[in-house]
Amino acid sequence: MKALLDEGLLVLSDLLQSGAGTCHPETAERLQKLSQDWEASGLHTGARRLDEIAKTLEDRRHGGTADPLALMALVGDAARYTQFCLQKYCLDAAGRRLCQTEQAYEEEAQ
């Protein structure tokens, strides 16, 4: 899960830095694939956001008139969502490690 979130944050960060002005065609494909992976992993909201960004990039590449500021707003929202998911993942992992440590101490004490 963390690897998927890290990859998503990397792609979104690249888009934010470039302003999507010089976006390669592969970026939309990468976002589409990542969207499918996120959906399969249970990140439904994030998957919808990535899919929307991918479709907007494709439309823009084929002569669409997507507003660049609206696109950047979509990317920013998706990046914030991804960051929140990463924080939640890390907190959950820390909680699991804490429980395992407590359990190990209890077993030693017996």
C-alpha positions in Angstrom: 0.0 0.0 0.0 2.8 2.4 1.0 4.5 1.8 -2.4 1.3 2.7 -4.3 0.9 5.9 -2.2 4.5 6.9 -2.7 4.3 6.4 -6.4 1.1 8.4 -6.6 2.7 11.3 -4.6 5.7 11.2 -6.9 3.6 11.5 -10.1 1.4 14.2 -8.6 4.4 16.1 -7.3 5.9 16.0 -10.8 2.7 17.4 -12.3 2.6 20.2 -9.7 6.2 21.1 -10.4 5.8 21.1 -14.1 2.4 22.7 -14.1 1.4 19.9 -16.5 2.5 22.2 -19.3 5.1 19.8 -20.6 3.3 16.6 -19.6 4.3 13.5 -21.5 1.6 11.2 -22.9 2.9 8.5 -20.7 1.9 10.5 -17.6 -1.8 10.1 -18.3 -1.2 6.3 -18.9 0.7 6.1 -15.7 -2.0 7.8 -13.8 -4.7 5.6 -15.3 -2.7 2.4 -14.3 -2.1 3.8 -10.8 -5.8 4.6 -10.6 -6.7 1.0 -11.3 -4.1 -0.2 -8.8 -5.5 2.1 -6.1 -9.1 1.0 -6.8 -8.0 -2.6 -6.4 -6.3 -1.7 -3.1 -9.4 0.0 -1.7 -8.4 3.6 -2.3 -11.6 4.4 -4.1 -11.6 8.2 -3.6 -8.0 8.5 -4.7 -8.6 6.2 -7.7 -11.4 8.5 -8.9 -9.2 11.6 -8.5 -6.3 10.0 -10.4 -8.7 8.9 -13.2 -10.1 12.4 -13.5 -6.7 13.9 -13.8 -5.6 11.3 -16.4 -8.8 12.0 -18.4 -8.2 15.8 -18.2 -4.6 15.4 -19.3 -5.7 13.2 -22.3 -8.4 15.7 -23.2 -5.9 18.5 -23.0 -3.4 16.7 -25.1 -5.9 16.1 -27.8 -6.8 19.8 -28.1 -9.2 20.1 -25.3 -9.6 23.4 -23.5 -9.0 22.3 -19.9 -8.3 25.2 -17.6 -4.8 24.8 -16.3 -5.7 26.2 -12.9 -8.6 23.8 -12.6 -6.2 21.0 -13.5 -3.7 22.1 -10.9 -6.5 22.3 -8.3 -7.4 18.6 -9.1 -3.7 17.6 -8.8 -3.4 19.6 -5.5 -6.4 17.9 -4.1 -5.2 14.5 -5.1 -1.7 15.2 -3.6 -3.3 16.3 -0.3 -5.5 13.2 -0.2 -2.4 11.0 -0.9 -0.4 12.7 1.8 -3.3 12.1 4.3 -3.4 8.4 3.3 0.3 8.1 3.8 0.0 9.7 7.3 -2.8 7.3 8.2 -0.8 4.4 6.9 2.2 5.4 9.0 0.1 5.9 12.1 -1.6 2.5 11.7 1.8 0.9 11.2 3.1 2.6 14.4 0.1 1.4 16.3 0.6 -2.2 15.2 4.3 -2.1 16.2 3.3 -0.6 19.6 0.8 -3.4 20.2 3.4 -6.1 19.1 6.0 -4.5 21.5 3.5 -4.5 24.4 2.5 -8.1 23.7 6.2 -9.1 23.7 6.8 -7.4 27.0 3.7 -9.1 28.5 4.9 -12.5 27.3 8.4 -11.9 28.8 6.9 -10.9 32.1 5.0 -14.2 32.4 
